[in-house]
Amino acid sequence: MVDIKKYISILFLFATTAMGIHATVLDSIRADARLGYALGGTLPTHLDNKIRHINSFNPGFNFTVSAEASYPLNPHWAIHSGLRFELGSMDVDSRVKNYDIEVVRGEESLDGIFNGNVRIKTAQRRITLPIQAAYTPNDRWQLRGGFFMGWLTNRRFWGWAYDGYLREGTPVGAKIVMGTEPGERGDFDFDSNMRHMQWGIDVGADFQFHRRWGAFAELTYGLSGLFKSDFHAVETLRPMYGTLGIFYRFK
């Protein structure tokens, strides 16, 4: 005859053990909410001699808000992840030489090598998933490094080439003078050519100066270009940001 009480006792033992392990795991997770300001933008991979001078740079209103957590593997190492909402923009005006670009002037599309000034504006909203290895040397510090994947929910990239000239097709092609006013300058709008998905590397450090409050610093570098791989109308650009902020630790 089956001993029902014995099986119930075994099931109860397994259930209470599992609940205890689950409670221990949850109790060991460090969870926090973060708010930061980012400085940077979508920049060329190399600031080579094509970019002769930065006339002006406005980083715009770039902030990040996130919910993140660290799951400890042992007393010093953990897996860190979360979900970030990032808002970024940039307005940069630079003087360039031998700069590859495609523009529209009036009803005319032009493609060639430009010498003069280029103004670029960008705006984007991104939802980002970071996955990092975290090292905790003591109760105050945590060092993090890993990668991120982000999805652009909104993307803008536009601007104009002005006060210079474009050599159509090649550096010795027909010379087309670009003015400063609409209709005289060369405009561009490459929103639809931007990637939806971005990825790259992400490193950071946390410093807990209070039982609940702390500060953090973050550096992100996009390994994926800003544009799709088959797009070559402007130089390759990548998102590069440094972020400073504060966090509130729930547990």
Secondary structure, DSSP 8 states (H G I E B T S, - for coil): ---HHHHHHHHHHHHHHHHHHHHHHHHH-EEEEEEEEEEEEEEESS--TTEEEEEEEE----EEEEEEEEEESSSSEEEEEEEEEEEEEEEEEEEEEEEEEEEEETTEEEEEEEEEEEEEEEEEEEEEEEEEEEE-SSSSEEEEEEEEEEEEEEEEEEEEEEEEEEEESSTTS-EEEE-SSTTTSEEEE-GGGB-SEEEEEEEEEEEE-SSSEEEEEEEEEESS-SB-TT--SS--EEEEEEEEEEEEE--
